[in-house]
Amino acid sequence: MYRQFALEGEVHASLDCVPLSVRRKLDLAEIKISLAGWQALSRAERLALCHLPVDTDEDVAVYAEVLRGFAERAGVALAPLAGAPVRRAAWDRDSVSARLRDRLGPDGALDEGALGRLAELTEEERYAIVKLADPKRGPEKLRALLGELGLSRDAGGERPPG
C-alpha cells in the first residue's frame, strides 16, 4: 500500500495526476515525467508505479527500469530530474523543521510538540511536507497536510490513526 493523502482528493481513484507518493519515487529515481506522459501510461502501469517500493538503492534502480519500460511502451519521453542527485536527507526531520520554519514562521500552524513528532512521520509524509512547503505554492495545501498529519493547532495536535 502506498501513502494516499486525503488532501489529494480523487487523485488516487483516477490516477489522472501524479500522487505525492509517486513524486517522491520519481525524485529518488531522478526521473521526470510530464503530466501528459503519466496519463499516457495505462492505469495498471500507473498503479504499479504507485505500489512499487523504493526503500533501498536496488529498489530505486528497479523502479527506474520499470518506469523506463512502461514509458518506452507508451512512447513517453522521460527526462533527468533537474538538480539531481536527490538525497533522502532532503526530507529528514531537521530539513522538514527548517522548511516549516521558513514557510510558516517560528510558530506557524504547529503546536509545541509537533516538531518533536516529525521523526515519527514516514518518509512519504515528510517528503509531502517539504514539497508543499515550497514558497512557490500557496499555504492552503500545506496547512491541510499538517492538519491531516495531526501537526497543526487546528487538528488538536493528535495524529490520526493509521
N, C-alpha and C positions, 0 to 999 in steps of 0.2 A: 504494500500500500504506500502510495506517495502522499505527501502532506498537501491537503486541499484547504486553502484558506477561504473562509466564508466571505471575506471582502471581495473575492474574485467573482462572486455570484455564479452565474450559469456557465462560466468558462469550463468547468470540469465536466459538465454534462455534454456540451457540444464539442469541446476542444478546438473551437474555431480560432482561439487566441492561445498564445504560448503561456502556460501557467508559470507562476513564480518558481515553483519547484523544478520545472524543466529549464528555466532560465539559469538556475544555479548549475545544473548539469552541463548545459551548453558552455557556461563560463569556465567550468573546470576542464571541459574538453577543448577549450579555446577555439570554439567554432561559433560562427554567427549564421543564423538562417533568417531570411526575411519572413514577414507575415505571410506573403503570397506563397513562399516556399513551404512554410509549415502547413498551410492549407492545401497544398498540392499533394502532401503525403496522405495515404489512406488513414481512415480513423483507427484502424488496427495498428498501423505503424506509429501514429501519434500516441496511442495508448501504451504501446510497448516502450516508447521513449519516456513516458511518464513513470513507468514502473521499473525500468532497468536501474540497478544500483550504481552508485559512483563512490563507494566507500573507500576503495583502495586505488592506487595508481593503475593496477591491472583492470579494475572495473571501468575506470575512466577511458582507458585505451580501447576496451571492448565497446563501450558506449559510443565513442567516436567512430569506430569501424562500422558499427551497426547503422549509425546515423548516415555515414557516407554511402553505405549500401542502399538505404532507403532513398536518399537524395538522388543517387545515380539512377535508380529505377524510375523515379518520378521526373527526371530531367531537371532537378532543382540545383541551383548553384549555391554552394556554401562558401563562406569567406572566413579567413582567420580573424579571430577576435582582436580588435584594436586594443593596444595596451597590454597584451598578453606578455608574460605568463600571469595567470591568476593563481593566487595562493589562498588557501583556506583561512589563513590568518587575517585576511581582509574582513572577515566577519566573525572573528573571535570576540570574546566578551569585552576586552578593552577597546577594540576597534568599534564595536557597536555602541559602547558607552560614549566614546568620543563623538561619533556621528550624531547620536541623540542630543548630546550637549550642544554641538554646533547647530543643529537644526531647530531644537526646541528651547534652547537657553539652559541655564544651570538647573532650573527646576522643571520647566516644561510641563508635560502632562504626566510625569512619572511620580509615583508615591515614593516614600522613603526607602522601602525595601525592594523596589523594582530593580534598581541597578544590581543589587546582590543576586537577584533571581535570574539575571541574564545568563549565568553559567548553566542554569537548569534547562534553558531552551535548547531545542535541537539545532543542528547546523542549518537546516532549512528555514527555521523560524528566525534565526539571527541573520541569515542572508536576506530574507524578506525585509527585515527592519532596515538593513543597510541600503537595499535598493530603493525602498520607499522613503528613506531619509534624504535622498538626493535633493539638493536645493532646487533643481530644475522642476521638481514635482510640487504640486500643491500639498499641503499638510493633511488633507482630509483622509486619504488612504492610510497614511502613517498612523494617524490617530485611531482610525478604525482597527488597524492591525494591533496597535498597543492595547486597545480595549479587548480585542479577540484573544490576545495572549494573557490578559489579566494584569497588564502592566500600567494601566492608566488609573488615575484617581477616580475617573468616572466608572471604572469597572470594579471599584472597591478593592483593588489590589489582589484579587483572588484569581488564580489560574483556573480556567475551565478544565474539566476532566478530559483526558484523552488524547 
